[in-house]
Structure formats: structure tokens, C-alpha cells
Amino acid sequence: MYTSDLFKKWIIDHQNDDYQINVESEQTIKLTTSYGEATIQFTDVTNGTIVEFNIISYKNQEVQFYLHFELNDENHAHQLYDEMIETLIGLKDKKTTRVLLSCSSGLTTSMFADNLNSVVEMLGEDYHFDAVAYSNIYEQVENCDLVLIAPQIGYMLKRLQESLPDKLVLQIPTATFASYDAIGAIKFIQSEIENYNKEKKEEQVKKCHCCKKSNKRILSIVLSTNRAQTRIYYRVYDKSAIIDQQTIIKASLDMNDLYDIIDTVLLKHHIIDVIGIATPGIIKDNQHLRSSIDGRDQDIKNEFEKKYHIDVFIYNNANAAVVGFSLEHEEYKNIIFHSQPFGFGVGGQGILVNGQVITGKEGIAGEVRFFLRRMQLSDDCQQLAWSQAGVKELVIKSLLPSISLIGPDAIALYSPMTPDTLEIEKGLLSFVPKEFIPTFYSIKEPWYYMLDGITKLCMDHLEENHR
């Protein structure tokens, strides 16, 4: 068996010029650079050792990488370590704070950006400024850390802040912009970033709406991917109380990440009665995941059950989300949960009819992609994804067939680019009479609902098996 002492020695022997190693204690090793810090934590439990990797960026004090695993396989430990090192070293390219300036045409902010770049170079500050017309801001925003808009489009500030919840969006003070005061602008940015980081608090745990009486222990896992990173959220419920929860943050998703989560949870808590996994993709018979790459089925359920001898339940994450939303809104029996993630041309839907999730033939229900690209759209789906008007069109055209066929009471809409659901409702009125328009809810964080939903489905699964 691969021991913690062997792994620690291997880590120390692999030090290089990219980072410095500091052995703080028998349980903690830190790797430091000028742009971030990685912490390796060893925790001994009854039957083994849990290793945690955590990377904090100095630029914004945010977690860039987090995972844990049971230490028992040498090659796997080395592989995860190399992945962590790659992320740590990669922070060097992200060290500079990239600021995106925007005005109506991009012309005046382009000149201001040139002026700002000259000043920060002279001062030795780690900033870089780019400028873009407002109409193209969403195509460039992924590559920046902060958005700064000119006073003449200040009326768009609230809209941008709502549609870019993960970015700091500011308006340049009028006097600063009018005088092209680069020093004043830099001081303003530094002050706002400092305030932003101070005010940023850990996400509050939302009350679980799935906690009806249960004497079982459930591990619920939600897979969430976007264009920047993969996040895996999980909770452990014991008799309906949350006893453990964590978020895994990585650059990419690997099925081994799920094994590591389950191994670690079992090492800490010993007994799990059922595992629920909510994942993107077509799920057939609650066990087969249809790969988007080659179209083949992957029998996740049987693979995990064979290894752990625990009941495993697989569900599409939009279907889990609609169940979670229904727990919060018991007044509705017919619901659509539509997800339109930032930068994606096609979303997906979870559908509830008469209180029951509709999965359809081999799990196809809610797969908007099969019809959306063939609808009459003003542009290609992916091009439409980069403007507010384009995303509005995508959402309306995605919802219209479902509303016409199902007649839902409510629609839960996760779409950062269209946070104002009134705009969607108005757009739908061009096709559907007002009395048939469902009640809309804007969703800020869908994974809360996905966790609640997959847990409720697991509870139902346990009840059915014990009847």
C-alpha cells in the first residue's frame, strides 16, 4: 500500500524552480509561487489517509483547484499531483489582472486603455487593459477579470452585473473618464477590488427542502461544467441532516473524480446506503449515460454498484433541478426548469408533468438541441450565445414548443444573460396569448436545486425498494 510518508518524500524529491516547498508539519506541505499557493493536507482516519489539494490565487484570493482522495494508489496520487502542479504553474499566465473597458463603440475606451497600459507599465502594476464595443463585450468577457464601462453606457451597469454574476463590473467615474485620469482610474480599480474581496463571503448553504424523515445515509453528487472549469458538488445526508459537503474544483472532468469522492466519503463515514449522481447528458433507465463524444452508452450505475455494493441512482441534472425546484414550490405540478449556461448556444430542460418527471424514450426528454438548431433563428446558435438579444431569442425558441405541448404552471429559468424574465415573457407573447404564459422564476444558482432534487429521488428510490 502506498503510504503518506512515501508520497511526502516523492513530493519533496520533485521540487523544481517553479515553486518552493515548505513542510509545515507532518500533516501539511505548502507549495508557494509569486502568484499562488498550493496546500497539501494529509488526514489520517481509521482505515487510511485522505489527501487534500487546495490552490489559492494571490490575485483574487479565490480557490482555483480543490480535490481530495484516498491515498492507496501510487500512480493515481502522482497523476493528481501533476494536475495540481499544472494548475499552480498556470496561474503565472493569469497573474495579471485583465480589465475590459467598454463604451458604445469602443473608440474612446481604446484610447483610454492605451493610456492606462502605459501608466501601469511605468508604475510596475500587474494590470492589462483592453477595450471593446459594448455589442461585443460578452465574447471577450471570459478572458478578463473585471469589466469597466464608460459613463455614457452607465444605464447598462445593473444589467451587466446581473448577467455576469461571477465578474466585478464597475462604471468609470465620470470625472475620471472625462479627464482621462489614468492614475485616478487605477486607484479606483484597486479600491473596488479590495472592497469586493472583503465583501465576498462563503456561499450560504441553502435550506434543504428534501429533508423529509429518512433513516438512511445518502451521498448526493452534482456534476456541473462550464467553459472555464468543472465543479462537483456533493452532500452526505444522515437521517435527513447534512453531515458533510464539499465542492471539487478542477479544469476538466474525469470519471475517476467520482471514485475519489466516494472513496473519501466512505473512508470518513464508513456507511452509505445509496448514491445519487446528477450529471449532464442523456440518461437512459437511470443508469446509462449517453456520451456526447461517440454516442455510446456508459453504464455508470453498474460500474459503481459492482465496486461499492451500494445502490446507485443516475439522473440528468436538469431533471434533478426540476424536482428540487418543485420541493420549494409545491403549489405547481407542471414545471419546466430551463438551463441556458453562459456561452452555450443550446440549453436543456427538466420537465415535470402532474408531479412526475418526464424522461421520455431512452432519456431524450428535454434535449432542446435536437430541434433548436433546425428552427428559424436569426443566426447560428453559438453566435447568438454571445449577445443578450441572441440569448433571449434562444431561450424563447427553446421554451415555445414545451409551453405549447405541456402548458406548464411555472418556468424556472437559469440564464445569466437574460436575468430579467419579463423580457422573455414579452417575447413569448408574440406567439402565445397572455393567459397561457406560465409564472417565471429567475434562478441564480441551479446546483442547489440539483442537490435537493437528486436527494429526493434517492429517497423515493429507497422507499420503493422497501415497500
FENTAKA-V512176 format. One record per pair of residues at least 4 apart in sequence whose C-alpha atoms are under 6 Angstrom apart, sorted by the first residue. I is the first residue (numbers start at 0). J is the second residue. If there is no record, write none. Layout:
i: {I;I}
j: {J;J}
This chain:
i: {0;1;1;1;18;18;19;19;20;20;21;21;22;23;23;26;26;27;27;28;28;29;29;30;30;31;34;34;35;35;35;36;36;37;37;38;38;39;39;40;40;41;41;42;42;43;44;48;48;49;49;49;50;50;51;51;52;52;53;53;54;54;54;55;55;55;55;56;56;64;64;65;65;66;68;68;69;85;90;95;95;96;97;97;97;97;98;98;98;98;99;99;99;99;99;100;100;100;100;100;101;101;101;101;101;101;102;102;102;102;103;103;104;105;105;105;105;108;108;109;112;112;115;119;119;136;137;138;145;145;145;146;147;147;148;149;150;159;160;160;162;162;173;175;175;191;208;209;209;210;213;213;214;215;216;216;216;216;217;217;217;217;217;217;218;218;218;219;219;219;219;219;220;220;220;221;221;221;221;222;222;223;223;224;228;228;229;229;229;229;229;230;230;231;231;232;233;233;234;234;235;235;235;236;236;236;258;264;265;273;273;273;274;275;275;275;275;276;277;277;277;278;278;279;279;281;281;281;282;282;282;282;283;283;283;285;285;286;286;286;286;287;287;287;288;288;289;289;289;290;290;300;301;304;304;317;317;318;319;319;319;320;320;320;321;321;322;323;323;323;323;324;325;332;332;333;333;333;333;333;334;334;334;334;334;334;335;335;335;336;336;336;336;337;337;337;338;338;338;339;339;339;340;342;343;344;344;344;345;347;347;347;348;349;350;350;351;351;351;358;358;359;359;367;383;383;384;384;387;393;395;401;402;408;409;409;409;410;411;412;412;413;427;428;448}
j: {71;71;72;73;31;32;30;31;29;30;28;29;28;27;28;40;41;39;40;38;39;37;38;36;37;36;57;94;55;56;57;54;55;53;54;52;53;51;52;50;51;49;50;48;49;48;48;69;70;68;69;70;67;68;66;67;65;66;64;65;62;63;64;60;61;62;63;60;61;248;249;247;248;247;259;263;263;89;94;125;126;126;126;127;143;144;128;143;145;146;128;129;130;146;147;108;129;130;147;148;105;130;131;132;133;148;132;133;148;149;132;133;132;109;130;131;132;112;130;130;128;129;181;123;124;140;385;385;166;167;168;168;169;170;170;171;173;163;164;168;415;416;177;179;180;195;326;451;455;239;238;239;238;238;236;237;271;272;235;236;271;272;273;274;234;235;274;233;234;274;275;454;232;233;276;231;232;276;277;231;278;229;230;229;249;250;248;249;250;251;252;247;248;246;247;246;244;245;243;244;241;242;243;240;241;242;262;268;269;309;310;311;311;311;312;313;453;313;314;315;316;315;316;315;316;288;289;362;287;288;315;362;287;361;362;313;314;298;299;300;313;296;297;298;296;297;294;295;296;294;295;311;305;308;309;348;349;349;449;452;453;448;449;452;336;349;452;448;449;451;452;448;329;353;354;351;352;353;407;408;350;351;407;408;409;410;349;350;410;348;349;410;411;347;348;412;346;347;413;346;413;414;414;384;384;380;381;384;368;365;366;367;365;365;356;357;355;356;357;362;364;363;364;371;389;390;389;390;416;397;399;405;406;437;437;438;439;439;440;441;442;442;431;432;452}
